[in-house]
Amino acid sequence: TPEPTSLPTTSSPTEDPCGQLVLDGTVEDTKVFAWLGWGNPVARVSPGFGGKGHAVKAYNRGGWARGMYQQFRMECLESETKWHISFKAKMYDEITGRGV
């Protein structure tokens, strides 16, 4: 059973569809962009966290319940297992564009 991770692994989604629960978790894989918008667009932007790499940006959000998401492959989740997923987020003021 693969360990849950959002870090790069040696398996690609085509080799082992359950090898990585969060696809493109580092947002560095230019062949895969698995992030979707919930009522708004999303994009890969640069720089990412700490001024390096890439990040996912959800924008033109029409309400607080709009943002980004990713569908997990349910066949990869075993009953009664625990998964710990963490991430870093930065919020921006929609009028000024400055981080809050």
N, CA, C and O of each residue as an XYZ file, in Angstrom:
400
protein
N       0.852     -1.177      0.000
C       0.000      0.000      0.000
C       0.892      1.233      0.000
O       1.765      1.351      0.860
N       0.701      2.146     -0.932
C       1.536      3.340     -0.963
C       1.276      4.251      0.232
O       0.152      4.336      0.726
N       2.305      4.918      0.683
C       2.168      5.883      1.764
C       1.542      7.163      1.219
O       1.873      7.580      0.109
N       0.650      7.792      1.972
C       0.066      9.048      1.512
C       1.128     10.134      1.448
O       1.926     10.288      2.373
N       1.136     10.879      0.363
C       2.130     11.931      0.188
C       1.648     12.964     -0.803
O       0.830     12.667     -1.674
N       2.143     14.155     -0.674
C       1.932     15.146     -1.709
C       3.286     15.555     -2.268
O       3.397     16.537     -3.001
N       4.312     14.793     -1.915
C       5.645     15.057     -2.428
C       5.861     14.247     -3.696
O       5.164     13.259     -3.924
N       6.828     14.656     -4.533
C       7.074     13.886     -5.760
C       7.409     12.429     -5.447
O       8.130     12.143     -4.492
N       6.888     11.527     -6.245
C       7.201     10.111     -6.088
C       7.790      9.604     -7.385
O       7.784     10.307     -8.396
N       8.303      8.377     -7.358
C       8.888      7.810     -8.567
C       7.830      7.278     -9.510
O       8.139      6.965    -10.660
N       6.605      7.166     -9.063
C       5.551      6.640     -9.934
C       4.733      7.785    -10.512
O       4.442      8.770     -9.832
N       4.376      7.637    -11.764
C       3.521      8.634    -12.398
C       2.086      8.122    -12.336
O       1.872      6.932    -12.102
N       1.086      9.003    -12.543
C      -0.309      8.552    -12.493
C      -0.602      7.429    -13.480
O      -1.503      6.622    -13.249
N       0.150      7.368    -14.580
C      -0.095      6.303    -15.548
C       0.521      4.990    -15.088
O      -0.003      3.926    -15.416
N       1.621      5.033    -14.337
C       2.268      3.820    -13.846
C       1.544      3.251    -12.635
O       1.268      2.053    -12.574
N       1.237      4.113    -11.673
C       0.584      3.685    -10.440
C      -0.420      4.767    -10.048
O      -0.044      5.753     -9.415
N      -1.674      4.598    -10.411
C      -2.655      5.653    -10.154
C      -2.868      5.956     -8.667
O      -3.439      6.993     -8.329
N      -2.415      5.065     -7.773
C      -2.578      5.314     -6.340
C      -1.248      5.672     -5.674
O      -1.179      5.742     -4.447
N      -0.211      5.895     -6.447
C       1.100      6.202     -5.898
C       1.201      7.581     -5.283
O       2.138      7.857     -4.532
N       0.253      8.453     -5.588
C       0.278      9.812     -5.078
C      -1.167     10.265     -4.905
O      -1.874     10.469     -5.892
N      -1.611     10.424     -3.657
C      -3.003     10.789     -3.404
C      -3.323     12.170     -3.976
O      -4.325     12.333     -4.672
N      -2.480     13.163     -3.689
C      -2.670     14.511     -4.224
C      -1.809     14.626     -5.469
O      -0.582     14.658     -5.378
N      -2.433     14.686     -6.612
C      -1.674     14.804     -7.851
C      -1.074     16.190     -7.973
O      -1.727     17.182     -7.647
N       0.146     16.266     -8.432
C       0.848     17.533     -8.635
C       0.813     18.378     -7.367
O       0.562     19.582     -7.423
N       1.064     17.742     -6.224
C       1.014     18.444     -4.950
C       2.040     19.546     -4.815
O       1.828     20.494     -4.060
N       3.150     19.442     -5.531
C       4.164     20.487     -5.482
C       3.942     21.534     -6.562
O       4.611     22.567     -6.566
N       3.020     21.284     -7.472
C       2.677     22.159     -8.602
C       3.868     22.348     -9.538
O       3.910     23.320    -10.293
N       4.834     21.434     -9.500
C       6.017     21.551    -10.349
C       5.953     20.644    -11.577
O       6.740     20.821    -12.506
N       5.042     19.686    -11.601
C       4.943     18.759    -12.723
C       4.205     19.441    -13.870
O       2.989     19.620    -13.809
N       4.932     19.819    -14.909
C       4.310     20.551    -16.017
C       3.458     19.649    -16.907
O       2.725     20.148    -17.760
N       3.542     18.321    -16.723
C       2.738     17.393    -17.517
C       1.367     17.156    -16.896
O       0.442     16.705    -17.572
N       1.237     17.464    -15.591
C      -0.013     17.219    -14.868
C      -0.435     18.515    -14.189
O       0.365     19.137    -13.490
N      -1.671     18.923    -14.385
C      -2.234     20.032    -13.612
C      -3.601     19.558    -13.168
O      -4.581     19.657    -13.906
N      -3.654     19.041    -11.949
C      -4.844     18.351    -11.475
C      -5.761     19.234    -10.646
O      -6.701     18.734    -10.029
N      -5.507     20.538    -10.618
C      -6.307     21.453     -9.797
C      -7.459     22.020    -10.606
O      -7.289     22.393    -11.766
N      -8.627     22.083     -9.991
C      -9.832     22.568    -10.658
C     -10.422     23.731     -9.873
O     -10.192     23.860     -8.671
N     -11.182     24.573    -10.558
C     -11.843     25.691     -9.900
C     -13.281     25.340     -9.567
O     -13.959     24.668    -10.344
N     -13.744     25.793     -8.418
C     -15.135     25.598     -8.005
C     -15.852     26.918     -8.247
O     -15.952     27.747     -7.343
N     -16.352     27.116     -9.467
C     -17.038     28.353     -9.819
C     -16.101     29.494    -10.150
O     -16.530     30.647    -10.194
N     -14.838     29.203    -10.382
C     -13.852     30.225    -10.707
C     -12.660     29.589    -11.413
O     -12.477     28.374    -11.335
N     -11.844     30.392    -12.104
C     -10.654     29.835    -12.757
C      -9.508     29.617    -11.767
O      -9.451     30.253    -10.715
N      -8.605     28.713    -12.120
C      -7.374     28.493    -11.369
C      -6.222     28.475    -12.365
O      -6.415     28.179    -13.544
N      -5.029     28.793    -11.884
C      -3.857     28.822    -12.764
C      -2.603     28.461    -11.975
O      -2.541     28.647    -10.760
N      -1.616     27.945    -12.683
C      -0.283     27.725    -12.107
C       0.451     29.060    -12.239
O       0.546     29.619    -13.332
N       0.968     29.564    -11.120
C       1.656     30.856    -11.128
C       3.046     30.715    -10.531
O       3.342     29.746     -9.831
N       3.880     31.678    -10.812
C       5.234     31.707    -10.290
C       5.545     33.135     -9.861
O       5.156     34.061    -10.573
N       6.211     33.365     -8.760
C       6.821     32.357     -7.897
C       5.822     31.743     -6.936
O       4.728     32.264     -6.722
N       6.230     30.623     -6.366
C       5.411     29.946     -5.375
C       5.848     30.312     -3.966
O       6.356     31.409     -3.734
N       5.650     29.392     -3.024
C       5.965     29.628     -1.619
C       7.437     29.985     -1.457
O       8.307     29.322     -2.021
N       7.711     31.027     -0.690
C       9.083     31.449     -0.433
C       9.769     32.064     -1.630
O      10.993     32.195     -1.645
N       8.991     32.447     -2.643
C       9.575     33.078     -3.830
C      10.200     32.111     -4.808
O      10.952     32.522     -5.692
N       9.895     30.805     -4.660
C      10.496     29.782     -5.532
C       9.412     28.933     -6.168
O       8.285     28.880     -5.676
N       9.749     28.283     -7.239
C       8.858     27.312     -7.864
C       7.526     27.886     -8.312
O       7.453     29.012     -8.804
N       6.465     27.091     -8.135
C       5.126     27.458     -8.585
C       4.105     27.323     -7.461
O       4.379     26.743     -6.410
N       2.933     27.870     -7.711
C       1.804     27.762     -6.783
C       0.534     27.695     -7.610
O       0.566     27.949     -8.814
N      -0.581     27.358     -6.984
C      -1.887     27.372     -7.642
C      -2.626     28.612     -7.165
O      -2.685     28.893     -5.968
N      -3.184     29.346     -8.107
C      -3.929     30.558     -7.772
C      -5.375     30.393     -8.203
O      -5.652     30.095     -9.365
N      -6.302     30.586     -7.263
C      -7.736     30.636     -7.571
C      -8.110     32.114     -7.584
O      -7.810     32.837     -6.634
N      -8.761     32.567     -8.651
C      -9.072     33.995     -8.760
C     -10.465     34.201     -9.344
O     -11.113     33.259     -9.798
N     -10.912     35.465     -9.321
C     -12.270     35.823     -9.753
C     -13.311     35.009     -8.995
O     -14.295     34.541     -9.567
N     -13.074     34.850     -7.696
C     -13.986     34.075     -6.856
C     -15.230     34.900     -6.586
O     -15.132     36.036     -6.122
N     -16.383     34.351     -6.867
C     -17.644     35.052     -6.689
C     -18.215     34.976     -5.287
O     -19.261     35.568     -5.022
N     -17.565     34.270     -4.387
C     -18.074     34.133     -3.023
C     -17.096     33.346     -2.168
O     -16.126     32.780     -2.673
N     -17.356     33.318     -0.884
C     -16.452     32.650      0.046
C     -16.347     31.154     -0.205
O     -15.332     30.548      0.138
N     -17.359     30.548     -0.788
C     -17.359     29.102     -1.015
C     -16.733     28.727     -2.356
O     -16.824     27.571     -2.772
N     -16.113     29.661     -3.026
C     -15.458     29.394     -4.311
C     -13.958     29.267     -4.091
O     -13.396     29.936     -3.223
N     -13.320     28.429     -4.859
C     -11.878     28.259     -4.702
C     -11.375     27.152     -5.596
O     -11.850     26.980     -6.718
N     -10.410     26.399     -5.096
C      -9.839     25.312     -5.901
C     -10.048     23.984     -5.189
O     -10.247     23.920     -3.976
N      -9.997     22.946     -5.978
C     -10.153     21.610     -5.402
C      -9.501     20.585     -6.311
O      -9.083     20.885     -7.429
N      -9.429     19.377     -5.799
C      -8.920     18.245     -6.561
C      -9.725     17.020     -6.155
O      -9.934     16.777     -4.966
N     -10.170     16.259     -7.126
C     -10.909     15.030     -6.805
C      -9.921     13.913     -6.509
O      -9.014     13.644     -7.297
N     -10.108     13.270     -5.370
C      -9.276     12.120     -5.042
C      -9.853     10.883     -5.702
O     -11.065     10.769     -5.886
N      -8.988      9.973     -6.050
C      -9.410      8.697     -6.606
C      -9.876      7.820     -5.442
O      -9.060      7.318     -4.670
N     -11.182      7.642     -5.326
C     -11.759      6.924     -4.192
C     -11.265      5.481     -4.100
O     -11.203      4.923     -3.004
N     -10.917      4.876     -5.221
C     -10.431      3.499     -5.188
C      -9.064      3.407     -4.494
O      -8.619      2.311     -4.153
N      -8.406      4.537     -4.287
C      -7.105      4.542     -3.621
C      -7.225      4.742     -2.114
O      -6.233      4.606     -1.399
N      -8.404      5.058     -1.624
C      -8.606      5.286     -0.201
C      -9.197      4.040      0.442
O     -10.299      3.613      0.099
N      -8.465      3.472      1.361
C      -8.947      2.272      2.042
C      -9.805      2.666      3.233
O      -9.535      3.658      3.910
N     -10.837      1.878      3.476
C     -11.737      2.113      4.604
C     -10.955      2.084      5.912
O     -10.061      1.257      6.092
N     -11.298      2.995      6.824
C     -10.730      3.072      8.160
C      -9.238      3.404      8.177
O      -8.535      3.020      9.112
N      -8.745      4.111      7.157
C      -7.369      4.599      7.176
C      -7.408      6.104      7.403
O      -8.409      6.761      7.118
N      -6.303      6.643      7.919
C      -6.208      8.075      8.164
C      -5.208      8.677      7.192
O      -4.163      8.090      6.912
N      -5.536      9.838      6.689
C      -4.667     10.573      5.779
C      -4.476     11.968      6.338
O      -5.444     12.613      6.744
N      -3.268     12.432      6.364
C      -2.959     13.774      6.845
C      -2.450     14.577      5.652
O      -1.400     14.276      5.086
N      -3.197     15.582      5.289
C      -2.837     16.429      4.155
C      -2.642     17.845      4.685
O      -3.508     18.376      5.380
N      -1.522     18.446      4.363
C      -1.272     19.819      4.802
C      -0.885     20.657      3.589
O      -0.435     20.136      2.569
N      -1.070     21.953      3.722
C      -0.724     22.865      2.637
C      -0.502     24.255      3.202
O      -0.852     24.543      4.347
N       0.080     25.102      2.388
C       0.274     26.497      2.756
C      -0.595     27.326      1.833
O      -0.657     27.076      0.629
N      -1.269     28.319      2.407
C      -2.160     29.169      1.616
C      -1.872     30.625      1.925
O      -1.488     30.967      3.044
N      -2.054     31.466      0.948
C      -1.932     32.900      1.141
C      -3.179     33.536      0.554
O      -3.560     33.255     -0.582
N      -3.807     34.393      1.338
C      -5.018     35.079      0.896
C      -4.644     36.479      0.414
O      -3.746     37.117      0.962
N      -5.345     36.946     -0.617
C      -5.127     38.276     -1.166
C      -6.413     39.084     -1.104
O      -7.504     38.549     -1.301
N      -6.279     40.365     -0.832
C      -7.415     41.280     -0.858
C      -7.842     41.445     -2.317
O      -7.018     41.775     -3.170
N      -9.128     41.217     -2.607
C      -9.587     41.256     -3.989
C      -9.537     42.657     -4.600
O      -9.491     42.790     -5.823
N      -9.546     43.690     -3.781
C      -9.513     45.064     -4.307
C      -8.087     45.567     -4.465
O      -7.732     46.098     -5.518
N      -7.268     45.408     -3.435
C      -5.903     45.937     -3.492
C      -4.907     44.976     -4.109
O      -3.867     45.398     -4.615
N      -5.217     43.671     -4.072
C      -4.295     42.664     -4.583
C      -3.155     42.345     -3.620
O      -2.288     41.531     -3.937
N      -3.148     42.978     -2.446
C      -2.109     42.728     -1.448
C      -2.452     41.521     -0.598
O      -3.623     41.238     -0.341
N      -1.420     40.811     -0.165
C      -1.608     39.674      0.715
C      -2.158     40.117      2.064
O      -1.805     41.182      2.570
N      -3.025     39.291      2.640
C      -3.605     39.612      3.945
C      -3.202     38.573      4.975
O      -3.595     38.672      6.138
